């Protein structure tokens, strides 16, 4: 390895796992033995990011591909101004810089130790990408109104979404920072009977205009049928979402997802959550995401 810790292609045979205690747990960067220049980032055994430096378009995690599908279908072609709440290994910023050159991206990562580890071993995500080590909600509160085309909320403290990022007050800040035609996408996780997910649907709907908001949910059918705990991607906007185009993209995935909207989605909607009663997302069952 070179002095910076970053691994050049010719040095890949020397790449070894890297472990470090960061602010929120024990982080590990694990090289993928099957794909040169690809890394898996975990915190306390829970996968956080998969980064393919040779091919930023290779999105290993299913939920990340669903977020990418939402972006591809809902936002016009060309560069975007994006805010990523939660940085990890910067998988989506790298993808967006690759797919939409010229994009300006703000990445907010609360774990300073994790951000330092990623910066030490992996190259930057692109000239237009800036990483801020700050709390996502605090940073968002200081962001200018109508300054972003896209906000991606993918913040997990270990394997749970922190409570202060699940309330109507937080979602209203996201809606304020988005431009009128902007897209909000959140990575959530839950299991039947979907008490947390139902609350998040109601919370985001209220923040984006109540009954006039446009929402959809992207998830693997087994999760939606209550068979297992898993990720669900929530997309919201103040303008209609391209549901047919999005459904086609999700159906073509190696692990197809369903797109719920309208009456089918309404059946899941619970009550909005405020700061006073906000709770973290549920603890995943043992072994749900553990990596050895």
MOWOSUL-V623842 format. One record per residue. N is the residue number from 0. SS is DSSP state (H for helix, E for strand, L for the rest). PHI is phi as a letter, one per 40 degrees, with the letter a starting at -180 (none if undefined). BURIAL is 1 if it has 9 or more other C-alpha atoms within 8 Angstrom, else 0. Layout:
n->N ss->SS phi->PHI burial->BURIAL
n->N ss->SS phi->PHI burial->BURIAL
This chain:
n->0 ss->L phi->none burial->1
n->1 ss->L phi->c burial->0
n->2 ss->L phi->c burial->0
n->3 ss->L phi->c burial->0
n->4 ss->L phi->g burial->0
n->5 ss->L phi->c burial->1
n->6 ss->L phi->b burial->1
n->7 ss->L phi->c burial->0
n->8 ss->H phi->d burial->0
n->9 ss->H phi->c burial->0
n->10 ss->H phi->b burial->1
n->11 ss->H phi->c burial->1
n->12 ss->H phi->c burial->0
n->13 ss->H phi->c burial->0
n->14 ss->L phi->c burial->1
n->15 ss->L phi->b burial->0
n->16 ss->L phi->d burial->0
n->17 ss->E phi->b burial->0
n->18 ss->E phi->b burial->0
n->19 ss->E phi->a burial->0
n->20 ss->E phi->c burial->0
n->21 ss->E phi->b burial->1
n->22 ss->L phi->c burial->0
n->23 ss->L phi->b burial->0
n->24 ss->E phi->i burial->1
n->25 ss->E phi->b burial->1
n->26 ss->E phi->c burial->1
n->27 ss->E phi->b burial->1
n->28 ss->E phi->b burial->1
n->29 ss->E phi->b burial->1
n->30 ss->E phi->c burial->1
n->31 ss->L phi->c burial->1
n->32 ss->L phi->c burial->0
n->33 ss->L phi->c burial->0
n->34 ss->L phi->b burial->0
n->35 ss->L phi->d burial->1
n->36 ss->L phi->g burial->1
n->37 ss->E phi->b burial->1
n->38 ss->E phi->b burial->1
n->39 ss->E phi->b burial->1
n->40 ss->E phi->b burial->1
n->41 ss->E phi->b burial->1
n->42 ss->E phi->b burial->1
n->43 ss->L phi->f burial->0
n->44 ss->L phi->g burial->1
n->45 ss->E phi->c burial->1
n->46 ss->E phi->d burial->1
n->47 ss->E phi->b burial->1
n->48 ss->E phi->a burial->1
n->49 ss->E phi->b burial->1
n->50 ss->E phi->b burial->1
n->51 ss->E phi->b burial->1
n->52 ss->L phi->c burial->0
n->53 ss->L phi->c burial->0
n->54 ss->L phi->a burial->0
n->55 ss->L phi->c burial->1
n->56 ss->L phi->c burial->0
n->57 ss->L phi->c burial->0
n->58 ss->L phi->b burial->1
n->59 ss->L phi->c burial->0
n->60 ss->L phi->c burial->0
n->61 ss->H phi->c burial->0
n->62 ss->H phi->c burial->1
n->63 ss->H phi->c burial->1
n->64 ss->H phi->c burial->1
n->65 ss->H phi->c burial->1
n->66 ss->H phi->c burial->1
n->67 ss->H phi->c burial->1
n->68 ss->H phi->c burial->1
n->69 ss->H phi->c burial->1
n->70 ss->H phi->c burial->1
n->71 ss->H phi->d burial->1
n->72 ss->H phi->c burial->1
n->73 ss->H phi->c burial->1
n->74 ss->L phi->b burial->1
n->75 ss->L phi->d burial->0
n->76 ss->L phi->c burial->0
n->77 ss->L phi->h burial->0
n->78 ss->L phi->c burial->1
n->79 ss->L phi->b burial->1
n->80 ss->E phi->c burial->1
n->81 ss->E phi->b burial->1
n->82 ss->E phi->b burial->1
n->83 ss->E phi->b burial->1
n->84 ss->E phi->c burial->1
n->85 ss->L phi->h burial->1
n->86 ss->L phi->b burial->1
n->87 ss->L phi->f burial->1
n->88 ss->L phi->c burial->1
n->89 ss->L phi->g burial->1
n->90 ss->H phi->c burial->1
n->91 ss->H phi->c burial->0
n->92 ss->H phi->d burial->1
n->93 ss->H phi->c burial->1
n->94 ss->H phi->c burial->1
n->95 ss->H phi->c burial->1
n->96 ss->H phi->c burial->1
n->97 ss->H phi->c burial->1
n->98 ss->H phi->c burial->0
n->99 ss->L phi->b burial->1
n->100 ss->L phi->d burial->1
n->101 ss->L phi->g burial->0
n->102 ss->L phi->c burial->1
n->103 ss->E phi->b burial->1
n->104 ss->E phi->b burial->1
n->105 ss->E phi->b burial->1
n->106 ss->E phi->b burial->1
n->107 ss->E phi->b burial->1
n->108 ss->L phi->b burial->1
n->109 ss->L phi->c burial->1
n->110 ss->L phi->c burial->1
n->111 ss->H phi->c burial->1
n->112 ss->H phi->c burial->1
n->113 ss->H phi->c burial->1
n->114 ss->H phi->c burial->1
n->115 ss->H phi->c burial->0
n->116 ss->H phi->c burial->1
n->117 ss->H phi->c burial->1
n->118 ss->H phi->c burial->1
n->119 ss->H phi->c burial->1
n->120 ss->H phi->b burial->1
n->121 ss->L phi->b burial->1
n->122 ss->L phi->c burial->0
n->123 ss->L phi->d burial->0
n->124 ss->L phi->c burial->1
n->125 ss->L phi->h burial->0
n->126 ss->L phi->c burial->0
n->127 ss->L phi->c burial->1
n->128 ss->E phi->b burial->1
n->129 ss->E phi->b burial->0
n->130 ss->E phi->b burial->1
n->131 ss->E phi->b burial->0
n->132 ss->L phi->c burial->1
n->133 ss->L phi->a burial->1
n->134 ss->L phi->c burial->1
n->135 ss->H phi->d burial->1
n->136 ss->H phi->c burial->1
n->137 ss->H phi->c burial->0
n->138 ss->H phi->c burial->1
n->139 ss->H phi->c burial->1
n->140 ss->H phi->c burial->0
n->141 ss->H phi->c burial->0
n->142 ss->L phi->c burial->0
n->143 ss->L phi->c burial->0
n->144 ss->L phi->c burial->0
n->145 ss->L phi->f burial->1
n->146 ss->L phi->b burial->1
n->147 ss->E phi->b burial->1
n->148 ss->E phi->c burial->1
n->149 ss->E phi->a burial->1
n->150 ss->E phi->b burial->1
n->151 ss->E phi->b burial->1
n->152 ss->E phi->b burial->1
n->153 ss->L phi->b burial->1
n->154 ss->L phi->b burial->1
n->155 ss->L phi->b burial->1
n->156 ss->E phi->c burial->0
n->157 ss->L phi->g burial->1
n->158 ss->L phi->b burial->0
n->159 ss->E phi->b burial->1
n->160 ss->L phi->c burial->1
n->161 ss->L phi->c burial->1
n->162 ss->H phi->d burial->1
n->163 ss->H phi->c burial->1
n->164 ss->H phi->b burial->1
n->165 ss->L phi->b burial->1
n->166 ss->L phi->b burial->1
n->167 ss->H phi->c burial->1
n->168 ss->H phi->c burial->1
n->169 ss->H phi->c burial->1
n->170 ss->H phi->c burial->1
n->171 ss->H phi->c burial->1
n->172 ss->H phi->c burial->1
n->173 ss->H phi->c burial->1
n->174 ss->H phi->c burial->1
n->175 ss->H phi->c burial->1
n->176 ss->H phi->c burial->1
n->177 ss->E phi->c burial->1
n->178 ss->E phi->c burial->1
n->179 ss->E phi->d burial->0
n->180 ss->E phi->c burial->1
n->181 ss->E phi->c burial->1
n->182 ss->E phi->b burial->1
n->183 ss->E phi->b burial->1
n->184 ss->E phi->b burial->1
n->185 ss->E phi->b burial->1
n->186 ss->E phi->c burial->1
n->187 ss->E phi->b burial->1
n->188 ss->E phi->a burial->1
n->189 ss->E phi->a burial->1
n->190 ss->L phi->a burial->1
n->191 ss->L phi->d burial->1
n->192 ss->L phi->c burial->0
n->193 ss->L phi->g burial->1
n->194 ss->H phi->c burial->0
n->195 ss->H phi->c burial->1
n->196 ss->H phi->c burial->1
n->197 ss->H phi->c burial->1
n->198 ss->H phi->c burial->1
n->199 ss->H phi->c burial->1
n->200 ss->H phi->c burial->1
n->201 ss->H phi->c burial->1
n->202 ss->H phi->c burial->1
n->203 ss->H phi->c burial->1
n->204 ss->H phi->d burial->1
n->205 ss->H phi->c burial->1
n->206 ss->H phi->c burial->1
n->207 ss->L phi->b burial->1
n->208 ss->L phi->h burial->1
n->209 ss->H phi->g burial->0
n->210 ss->H phi->c burial->0
n->211 ss->H phi->c burial->0
n->212 ss->L phi->c burial->1
n->213 ss->E phi->b burial->1
n->214 ss->E phi->b burial->1
n->215 ss->E phi->a burial->1
n->216 ss->E phi->b burial->1
n->217 ss->E phi->b burial->1
n->218 ss->E phi->a burial->1
n->219 ss->E phi->c burial->1
n->220 ss->H phi->d burial->0
n->221 ss->H phi->c burial->0
n->222 ss->H phi->c burial->1
n->223 ss->H phi->c burial->1
n->224 ss->L phi->c burial->0
n->225 ss->L phi->g burial->1
n->226 ss->L phi->c burial->1
n->227 ss->L phi->a burial->0
n->228 ss->L phi->c burial->1
n->229 ss->E phi->a burial->0
n->230 ss->E phi->c burial->1
n->231 ss->E phi->b burial->1
n->232 ss->E phi->b burial->1
n->233 ss->E phi->b burial->1
n->234 ss->E phi->b burial->1
n->235 ss->E phi->a burial->1
n->236 ss->E phi->a burial->1
n->237 ss->L phi->c burial->1
n->238 ss->L phi->b burial->0
n->239 ss->L phi->d burial->0
n->240 ss->L phi->c burial->1
n->241 ss->L phi->c burial->0
n->242 ss->H phi->c burial->0
n->243 ss->H phi->c burial->0
n->244 ss->H phi->c burial->0
n->245 ss->H phi->c burial->1
n->246 ss->H phi->c burial->1
n->247 ss->H phi->c burial->0
n->248 ss->H phi->c burial->1
n->249 ss->H phi->c burial->1
n->250 ss->H phi->c burial->1
n->251 ss->L phi->c burial->0
n->252 ss->L phi->c burial->0
n->253 ss->L phi->d burial->0
n->254 ss->L phi->b burial->0
n->255 ss->L phi->d burial->1
n->256 ss->E phi->b burial->1
n->257 ss->E phi->c burial->1
n->258 ss->E phi->b burial->1
n->259 ss->E phi->c burial->1
n->260 ss->L phi->a burial->1
n->261 ss->H phi->g burial->0
n->262 ss->H phi->d burial->0
n->263 ss->H phi->c burial->0
n->264 ss->H phi->c burial->1
n->265 ss->H phi->d burial->0
n->266 ss->L phi->c burial->0
n->267 ss->L phi->c burial->1
n->268 ss->L phi->c burial->1
n->269 ss->L phi->b burial->1
n->270 ss->L phi->b burial->0
n->271 ss->L phi->c burial->1
n->272 ss->L phi->b burial->1
n->273 ss->L phi->b burial->1
n->274 ss->H phi->d burial->1
n->275 ss->H phi->c burial->0
n->276 ss->H phi->b burial->0
n->277 ss->L phi->c burial->1
n->278 ss->L phi->b burial->0
n->279 ss->L phi->c burial->1
n->280 ss->L phi->c burial->1
n->281 ss->L phi->c burial->0
n->282 ss->L phi->c burial->0
n->283 ss->L phi->c burial->1
n->284 ss->L phi->c burial->0
n->285 ss->L phi->d burial->0
n->286 ss->L phi->g burial->0
n->287 ss->L phi->c burial->0
n->288 ss->L phi->b burial->0
n->289 ss->E phi->c burial->1
n->290 ss->L phi->b burial->0
n->291 ss->L phi->c burial->0
